[in-house]
């Protein structure tokens, strides 16, 4: 599998592109609707695209929010400017925005956001008709379901988060609970915890299956065997944690590519994540700068 990493600065782009990432994705703070973990200025973003082109790596722009329709022309200009500078594709959440782009004859390489909540092949077909060519699959989709979806969706790519690194506890876009104000410098309203509330599905209470590291390792092993194309490392304000997440994802992917057996892989995942103690880095949405000691290329 190839690895895509969310970045928010040229320094991060340089580090990840030189240390094993196949792609970076990002957004720009000045564009409406984007969260704090984004580039603060356009020049650094464009320089990151140039760097990726030079290294023969890919870049994706995140427009994965629901925007007011009056902002659509601004978003179109922004997206076209990025693609004119060599951007490879755009991550989109809202079908209405995809329809607008199609109506303006702007149809680059589209990626569906995890927030599209695309859970079956019928949903994939719907987004394919709007030009989507890569699907970000939600953590709640189990490998057996992914296999059927992949088989039904010809000529598309799929991407998953490594379950032992990022496992959404419930369907992200449908949680309407108010979140407390975070303490990040941008003052953005960000979640203090993943949503674990039950919701109704067919009249019954439903929530994601509880799992441990061995279960999550089995999921990742099966995703690889099924043929999922990309592993995604989520962007965040906490750069030391982002680097740690990336290193674990990269190492586990290398183990899979070496042909390790399922049982040995599960033990490796459990031991590695426990030993790494990810809690020591703090919350992903708390701002922590790039660690100078990690700035050198591996």
VOGU-3710 file (C-alpha; in Angstrom, 3 decimals, decimal comma):
1> xxxxxxxxxx> 0,000/0,000/0,000  1,059/3,583/-0,575  0,992/6,146/2,228  -0,627/9,593/2,213  0,009/12,046/5,065  -1,783/15,242/6,053  0,579/18,229/6,389  0,291/21,887/7,372  3,685/23,366/6,479  6,520/23,113/3,973
11> xxxxxxxxxx> 8,738/21,730/6,743  6,324/18,852/7,301  5,954/18,268/3,563  9,729/18,074/3,170  10,097/15,641/6,074  7,376/13,197/5,050  8,100/13,233/1,319  11,765/12,456/1,984  11,025/9,748/4,550  8,649/7,408/2,773
21> xxxxxxxxxx> 5,337/9,166/2,104  3,994/8,693/-1,419  1,578/11,596/-1,154  0,746/14,602/1,021  -2,642/16,245/1,458  -3,461/19,629/2,911  -5,719/22,663/3,012  -5,312/26,432/3,349  -6,448/28,370/6,424  -7,673/31,322/4,380
31> xxxxxxxxxx> -10,197/29,190/2,490  -13,610/29,131/4,250  -14,495/26,056/6,262  -11,014/24,646/6,786  -9,806/23,636/10,194  -6,723/24,750/12,099  -4,382/21,999/10,831  -3,742/23,767/7,530  -1,153/25,858/5,710  -1,064/29,444/6,949
41> xxxxxxxxxx> -0,003/30,877/3,590  -0,354/29,924/-0,053  3,334/30,246/-0,955  4,355/27,390/1,356  1,542/25,277/-0,059  2,665/25,910/-3,643  6,289/25,236/-2,700  5,156/21,888/-1,240  3,473/21,016/-4,542  6,702/21,875/-6,384
51> xxxxxxxxxx> 8,685/19,690/-3,998  6,334/16,753/-4,527  6,575/17,138/-8,308  10,362/17,155/-8,086  10,310/13,974/-6,004  7,657/12,377/-8,237  5,160/12,223/-5,381  1,481/13,225/-5,322  -0,451/16,097/-3,696  -4,119/16,428/-2,725
61> xxxxxxxxxx> -6,103/19,520/-1,693  -8,763/19,049/0,979  -12,082/20,768/0,264  -13,868/18,344/2,547  -16,377/20,600/4,274  -19,956/21,624/3,499  -19,734/25,157/2,116  -22,379/27,834/1,477  -23,213/27,949/-2,230  -22,074/31,561/-2,448
71> xxxxxxxxxx> -18,537/30,315/-1,700  -18,476/27,878/-4,621  -16,921/30,326/-7,156  -14,122/31,110/-4,689  -13,486/27,397/-4,130  -13,433/26,757/-7,864  -10,857/29,518/-8,412  -8,755/28,176/-5,551  -8,898/24,587/-6,821  -8,105/25,580/-10,411
81> xxxxxxxxxx> -5,167/27,671/-9,227  -3,779/24,676/-7,347  -4,216/22,259/-10,267  -2,613/24,800/-12,599  0,431/24,629/-10,323  0,596/20,830/-10,515  -1,825/19,623/-7,822  -2,831/16,005/-8,466  -6,334/15,897/-6,996  -8,991/17,193/-4,615
91> xxxxxxxxxx> -10,629/15,591/-1,566  -14,336/16,485/-1,461  -17,128/15,748/1,020  -20,240/17,457/-0,398  -22,012/16,012/-3,483  -23,392/19,491/-4,230  -19,863/20,851/-4,607  -18,973/17,945/-6,903  -22,022/18,716/-9,034  -20,977/22,380/-9,217
101> xxxxxxxxxx> -17,443/21,478/-10,301  -18,830/19,131/-12,950  -21,170/21,857/-14,206  -18,160/24,151/-14,623  -16,309/21,419/-16,547  -13,762/21,113/-13,746  -13,168/17,412/-13,187  -9,721/16,641/-11,787  -8,879/13,509/-9,797  -11,553/13,513/-7,070
111> xxxxxxxxxx> -11,218/11,680/-3,749  -14,191/11,120/-1,459  -13,649/12,275/2,119  -14,268/9,901/5,028  -17,095/12,332/5,838  -18,989/11,112/2,754  -19,918/8,061/4,878  -19,671/5,817/1,834  -20,669/2,415/3,212  -21,647/0,285/0,203
121> xxxxxxxxxx> -21,144/-0,212/-3,521  -24,325/1,717/-4,363  -22,933/4,803/-2,631  -19,650/4,300/-4,458  -21,497/4,182/-7,783  -23,282/7,430/-6,905  -19,982/9,197/-6,247  -18,336/7,604/-9,272  -20,985/9,276/-11,443  -19,813/12,597/-9,946
131> xxxxxxxxxx> -16,202/11,875/-10,888  -14,805/10,328/-7,692  -11,935/7,960/-8,391  -10,650/7,198/-4,899  -12,729/6,371/-1,820  -11,735/7,019/1,782  -13,386/4,211/3,727  -14,746/4,694/7,228  -13,341/2,788/10,206  -16,653/1,038/10,746
141> xxxxxxxxxx> -16,409/-0,839/7,439  -15,038/-4,309/8,091  -12,722/-6,129/5,649  -15,422/-8,484/4,378  -17,515/-5,463/3,370  -14,530/-3,695/1,842  -13,857/-6,766/-0,299  -17,355/-6,640/-1,804  -17,128/-2,879/-2,339  -13,732/-3,133/-4,032
151> xxxxxxxxxx> -14,950/-5,939/-6,299  -17,995/-3,897/-7,318  -16,129/-0,648/-7,981  -13,891/-1,168/-10,978  -11,237/1,417/-11,858  -11,263/3,091/-8,450  -8,739/3,332/-5,649  -9,431/2,875/-1,948  -7,798/4,336/1,151  -8,098/3,385/4,844
161> xxxxxxxxxx> -6,670/4,690/8,087  -4,449/2,216/9,914  -6,912/0,973/12,579  -4,330/0,918/15,378  -3,552/4,599/14,718  -6,939/6,108/13,924  -10,231/4,374/14,625  -13,335/6,588/14,512  -15,716/5,453/17,242  -18,891/6,359/15,374
171> xxxxxxxxxx> -20,106/7,868/12,098  -18,390/11,267/12,110  -20,732/13,470/10,027  -23,949/12,610/11,869  -22,854/13,573/15,396  -24,619/16,795/16,396  -23,274/16,988/19,949  -21,740/20,396/20,830  -17,998/20,257/21,256  -16,130/22,276/23,900
181> xxxxxxxxxx> -13,780/25,012/22,756  -10,288/23,697/22,219  -7,227/25,567/23,381  -5,393/25,592/20,066  -3,965/28,956/18,860  -6,513/29,239/16,051  -9,442/28,970/18,439  -11,188/26,378/16,269  -14,047/24,291/17,654  -12,634/20,793/17,657
191> xxxxxxxxxx> -13,848/17,576/19,270  -12,563/16,753/22,727  -13,523/13,107/22,268  -14,793/10,734/19,622  -18,545/10,271/19,521  -19,590/7,031/21,209  -23,341/7,663/21,362  -25,580/4,911/20,027  -27,813/5,681/17,090  -30,746/3,852/15,505
201> xxxxxxxxxx> -30,230/1,561/12,534  -33,259/-0,419/11,379  -34,939/0,285/14,696  -32,087/-1,162/16,733  -29,328/0,516/18,688  -26,063/0,349/16,814  -22,484/1,395/17,304  -19,104/0,306/16,095  -17,751/-3,033/17,326  -15,407/-2,797/20,280
211> xxxxxxxxxx> -11,925/-3,986/19,364  -8,425/-4,478/20,702  -5,036/-4,172/19,014  -5,112/-7,787/17,787  -8,511/-7,267/16,142  -7,241/-4,034/14,571  -4,114/-5,793/13,324  -6,257/-8,439/11,655  -8,276/-5,693/9,955  -5,146/-4,055/8,564
221> xxxxxxxxxx> -3,780/-7,424/7,447  -7,016/-8,144/5,581  -7,109/-4,687/3,988  -3,679/-5,383/2,542  -4,670/-8,828/1,278  -7,865/-7,462/-0,289  -5,904/-4,890/-2,265  -6,645/-1,557/-0,595  -4,401/0,958/-2,353  -3,589/3,620/0,263
231> xxxxxxxxxx> -2,959/4,023/3,990  -3,843/7,453/5,330  -2,207/9,308/8,225  -4,598/12,030/9,476  -3,393/15,624/9,623  -3,270/17,225/13,057  -1,919/20,185/15,028  0,357/17,962/17,143  3,371/17,477/14,861  5,383/15,105/17,128
241> xxxxxxxxxx> 2,357/12,801/17,299  1,882/13,084/13,530  5,478/11,927/13,015  4,995/9,022/15,433  1,749/7,993/13,685  3,536/8,094/10,339  6,524/6,034/11,498  4,274/3,296/12,882  2,146/3,254/9,705  5,253/3,097/7,515
251> xxxxxxxxxx> 6,800/0,264/9,557  3,623/-1,829/9,582  3,193/-1,349/5,847  6,766/-2,537/5,291  6,058/-5,647/7,369  3,024/-6,436/5,210  5,015/-5,971/2,015  7,611/-8,455/3,280  4,925/-11,139/3,424  4,736/-11,572/7,196
261> xxxxxxxxxx> 2,141/-14,082/8,389  -1,066/-12,974/10,122  -0,243/-14,158/13,662  3,235/-12,645/13,707  1,880/-9,393/12,308  -0,799/-9,156/15,022  1,791/-9,660/17,757  4,064/-7,049/16,148  1,241/-4,489/15,999  0,234/-5,009/19,620
271> xxxxxxxxxx> 3,794/-4,870/20,951  4,758/-1,854/18,842  1,768/0,317/19,739  2,007/-0,552/23,437  5,727/0,160/23,495  5,293/3,437/21,596  2,798/4,708/24,240  1,018/7,181/21,963  -0,574/8,900/24,963  2,734/10,561/25,795
281> xxxxxxxxxx> 2,344/12,890/22,800  -0,904/14,398/24,059  -4,029/15,268/22,066  -3,824/15,399/18,277  -5,640/18,775/18,191  -3,315/20,480/20,700  -0,676/22,499/18,868  2,880/21,202/19,241  5,607/22,408/16,867  7,911/20,391/14,656
291> xxxxxxxx> 10,605/18,758/16,829  14,020/19,984/15,673  15,701/16,685/16,544  13,375/14,908/14,040  13,920/17,390/11,224  16,819/15,490/9,662  15,974/13,089/6,872  16,075/9,450/7,966
//
